[in-house]
């Protein structure tokens, strides 16, 4: 999955790949080096994250505890 570099003190990059039903996987690379994939995320949530004034705060409040996830590294 191709990720886009974001301006954040906690997050290095994020990417989204469409899946079935209009949702997809959102991949978040943290500056710690850990990568998480959040499942069944609507594209609009990804686009909102890209445009957020604080990407880290948006991910923490609207993605981390909302969507099921898998740590991949």
Beta strands, then each sheet from edge to edge (+ up, - down):
strand 1: 4-5
strand 2: 11-18
strand 3: 23-30
strand 4: 35-42
strand 5: 69-71
sheet 1: 1+ 2- 3+ 4- 5+
end
